[in-house]
Amino acid sequence: MRPFHRLRPDLGSLRWKIAALAAVTACLVVAAVGVLVHLWTARDIRFRAEAQVFNGVYSAMDVYRRTGTLADGAELDPADLPAVLRDPADGKRHTAYDGRVHADSNVGPTMWAAQRTGGPGSPVLAVQVNMSNDVHTLRQLDVTMAVASLVTLAAATPLAVYGAGLVARRLRRVSETAGRISTGDLDARTGPTKGRDEVADIAATVDLMADSLGQRLRTERQFTADVAHELRTPVGGLLAAADLLPPGETEDLLRARVRDLRGLVEDLLEISRLDAGAEQPIRAHVPLGAVVAEAVARTGFDTEVTVAEADTAQTVETDPRRLERIVSNLVVNAHRHGDAPVRVTVEGRTVVVRDHGAGFPSALLLHGPRRFHTGAAERGSGHGLGLTIALGQARLLGAELRLDNAPDGGAVATLRLPT
């Protein structure tokens, strides 16, 4: 079963941002349409009511002047007549809207039209139209629009989430490919993607970048391998020639420099093989504590080795030669660039190498070991290949090599072998 937190949607992902934007856009469109429909319908209702009372006053005035009777619901000087219509001085027909609602009679809002029956001081003939039904219809229309909008939004949101998910999955595929390339998988490619949009352009660009980067790295690796291979023969000849020199300080100095050069060439060859993926581990069940102790002893440095009592018989399935290479490189690096005492601790499947020097430089902890970079002058001299080789061998074994600085000072290298 997956953990609960993985089941919850990541609201910060592009998928949900696009879905939220689509939902907000739909809400704005629905609100704008609803307001426009409401305003247009209200205006139409008021316009029809105004035309009705205007024509009603015209008909009622015609009947009143011919017969002296009131028709079509007309009244003379009604008590509810709006004040603006009580004194139509020009004798023309006028209309007015009364938004009051009379709770006792359930009348209102009302549209009025009025006209004076004669000269100044004569009664005012008025006709009213109760707009309650029209207003109720408008409210029902508003409710219907709101419900329809909610239903539409409920139907559109899943579609927006699904559509955004398609884009997010394509982008995630490109991101995963870029991540694999950054970890060293130069054969990772996104491949052809559906569509001809920006996502497809990004995928094609990432693949093109991977092709170019892979070609450059392969060229550099081949160059390094060729140089290291070609140097082996002259370096071997130099070492043989040094043996012919008469014993003395010159012979010792030359022999030491030739040995350093041969070690550098062998390291370059090893790195080139690791980069090319030409190395394969030969696994066997070996006692971890014994292998680590032997690797430390072969370095020739005074190093304290501690194996937990419960782990003295602990065996692991790994390549013992590569494990020794990792441990010896870490121990040599600790003595060369750190300060004594250097301690190696074996516990379970974990090997910890610690010194008490200035610690690893911050750039190394941030970006990892770089070839021919020792990080800082205070950490001593060297070619800067030991940690690179150790990291490459650890990856080949499927182990994790972590570099840290201890809180109380000193560099700490932690190797965790896989189960």
ABEGO torsion letter per residue (X at the ends): XBBAAAABBBAABAAAAAAAAAAAAAAAAAAAAAAAAAAAAAAAAAAAAAAAAAAAAAAAAAAAAAAGBBBGGBBBGBAABBAAAABBAAGBBBBBBBABBBAAAGBOBBBBBBBBABBBGBBBBBBBBBAAAAAAAAAAAAAAAAAAAAAAAAAAAAAAAAAAAAAAAAAAAAAAAAAAAAAGBAABBAEBBBEABAAAAAAAAAAAAAAAAAAAAAAAAAAAAAAAAAAAAAAAAAAAAAAABBBEAAAAAAAAAAAAAAAAAAAAAAAAAAAAGABBBBBBBBBAAAAAAAAAAAAGBBBBBBBBAAAAABBBBBBAAAAAAAAAAAAAAAAAABBOBBBBBBBEABBBBBBABAEBBAAAAAAEBBBGBAGBAAAEBEAGAAAAAAAAAAAAAGBBBBBBBBAAEEBBBBBBBBX
